[in-house]
């Protein structure tokens, strides 16, 4: 099973579905939060405000108002507040299921349900940014989401520049389980050299984060380094628009 998963990941990464060439005039970064644990707003929100930064919140509708496996997630008030603050509310699937395990019919139903859930918090406008739950994608699911969103983000590490696959953008992890300041420095350097797009992501934010989350210090470190290197931070939707694809 593990060999099959690795083979699928390799094929998926090397089989572009929505190829485009980025022509950004300068390097850009995005900060994003997957699943939308409540602390990504209550703890990270004030930090982002201090830096004057808008982030992207990949929201799974089924988590609204719930605590799952000890993790408290957002509620409707949080969605309204972050939207009013200028952050992007993006799609992460309603049931937060691996798209590789869903039938075509289930993909349609889940996407429609999450769109219907999110639109009232987006002024009736459908989300344009998507992130694969668990980072799990396949050529089939990439083809499904490619025409439905302007950009879809995975979790494979890298900087987006030159020819990119908008159906599975590279990402830069801020998660505690793989926190690597040296890699971040190299990614920032590469983004500057190639006018690339760095899509940072994490989940919860606290002094005692989950393996998939970050401490406030980690988030601040990334924001400070981006500011020091004069790399503009935009939401995923705004960064996509700035790429001049």
Residue pairs with C-beta under 8 A, 6 or more apart in sequence:
8 100
8 138
9 156
11 139
12 137
12 138
12 139
12 142
12 168
13 154
13 156
13 168
15 139
15 142
16 163
16 165
16 167
16 168
17 139
17 142
17 143
17 146
17 165
17 167
17 168
18 142
18 146
18 152
18 165
18 166
18 167
19 163
19 164
19 165
19 166
20 163
20 164
20 166
20 243
20 245
21 162
21 163
21 164
21 245
22 160
22 161
22 162
22 164
22 195
22 196
22 197
22 243
22 244
22 245
23 243
23 244
23 245
24 161
24 195
24 196
24 197
24 242
24 243
24 244
25 195
25 242
25 244
26 195
26 231
26 232
27 191
27 192
27 194
27 195
27 196
27 197
27 198
27 229
27 231
27 232
28 191
28 196
28 197
28 198
28 231
28 232
28 233
28 234
28 239
28 242
28 243
29 191
29 197
29 198
29 199
29 200
29 226
29 231
29 232
29 233
29 234
29 239
30 55
30 56
30 197
30 198
30 199
30 200
30 233
30 234
30 235
30 236
30 239
31 48
31 53
31 55
31 56
31 200
31 201
31 219
31 222
31 223
31 233
32 55
32 56
32 57
32 58
32 90
32 131
32 153
32 199
32 200
32 201
32 202
32 236
33 40
33 44
33 55
33 56
33 57
33 58
33 201
33 202
33 203
33 205
34 58
34 92
34 131
34 133
34 201
34 202
34 203
34 212
35 58
35 60
35 63
35 73
35 92
35 96
35 203
36 57
36 58
36 59
36 60
36 63
36 73
36 74
36 78
36 92
37 71
37 72
37 73
37 74
37 203
37 204
37 205
37 213
38 72
38 73
38 74
38 75
38 78
39 72
39 204
39 205
39 206
39 213
40 57
40 74
40 202
40 203
40 204
40 205
41 57
41 74
41 78
41 81
41 82
42 78
43 205
43 206
43 216
44 55
44 205
44 216
44 219
45 81
45 82
45 85
47 205
47 216
47 219
47 220
47 223
48 54
48 55
48 87
48 223
49 85
51 223
51 227
51 233
53 223
53 233
54 85
54 86
54 87
54 88
54 233
54 234
54 235
54 238
55 87
55 88
55 235
56 87
56 88
56 90
56 129
56 235
56 236
56 237
57 74
57 82
57 87
57 88
57 89
57 90
58 90
58 91
58 92
58 129
58 130
58 131
58 153
59 74
59 79
59 89
59 90
59 91
59 92
59 114
59 118
60 92
60 93
60 94
60 95
60 96
60 114
60 133
61 94
61 113
61 114
61 117
61 118
62 94
62 95
62 96
63 73
63 74
63 96
64 73
64 74
64 75
64 76
64 79
64 117
65 73
65 74
65 75
65 76
66 73
67 73
71 204
71 210
76 121
79 89
79 121
80 121
82 89
83 89
83 121
83 122
87 235
88 129
88 235
88 236
88 237
88 238
89 118
89 121
89 122
89 127
90 127
90 128
90 129
90 130
90 131
90 236
90 237
91 111
91 114
91 115
91 118
91 127
91 129
91 130
91 131
91 149
92 114
92 130
92 131
92 133
93 99
93 110
93 111
93 114
93 133
94 110
94 111
94 113
94 114
94 117
95 110
95 113
96 133
97 106
97 110
97 133
98 133
98 134
98 136
99 107
99 132
99 133
99 136
99 137
99 138
99 141
99 144
99 145
100 136
100 137
100 138
100 141
101 136
102 110
102 141
104 140
104 144
107 141
107 144
111 144
111 145
111 148
115 126
115 127
118 126
118 127
119 125
119 126
127 149
128 149
128 150
128 151
128 237
128 240
129 149
129 150
129 151
129 152
129 153
129 235
129 236
129 237
129 240
130 145
130 148
130 149
130 151
130 152
130 153
131 152
131 153
131 154
131 201
132 141
132 152
132 153
132 154
132 155
132 168
134 155
135 154
135 155
135 156
135 171
137 152
137 154
137 167
137 168
142 152
142 165
142 167
142 168
143 167
145 152
145 167
146 152
146 166
146 167
150 166
150 237
150 240
151 166
151 169
151 236
151 237
151 240
152 166
152 167
152 168
152 169
153 168
153 169
153 171
153 199
153 201
153 236
154 168
154 169
154 170
154 171
155 171
155 173
155 201
156 168
156 170
156 171
157 170
157 171
157 172
157 173
157 183
157 187
158 170
158 171
158 172
158 187
159 170
159 172
159 187
159 190
159 191
159 194
159 196
159 197
159 198
160 169
160 170
160 196
160 197
160 198
160 199
161 190
161 191
161 194
161 195
161 196
161 197
162 194
164 170
164 197
166 240
166 245
169 197
169 199
170 199
171 199
171 200
171 201
172 184
172 187
172 198
172 199
172 200
172 201
173 179
173 200
173 201
173 202
174 200
174 201
174 202
174 214
174 218
174 219
174 222
175 201
175 202
175 203
175 211
175 212
175 213
175 214
176 209
176 210
176 211
176 212
176 213
176 214
176 215
176 218
177 211
177 212
179 214
179 218
181 221
184 222
184 225
185 225
187 198
188 198
188 225
188 226
188 229
188 231
190 196
191 197
191 198
191 231
192 229
192 231
197 239
197 243
198 231
199 236
199 239
200 222
202 212
202 213
202 214
202 218
202 219
203 209
203 210
203 212
203 213
203 214
204 210
204 212
204 213
204 214
205 213
205 214
205 215
205 216
205 219
206 213
206 215
206 216
207 215
207 216
209 215
223 233
226 233
234 242
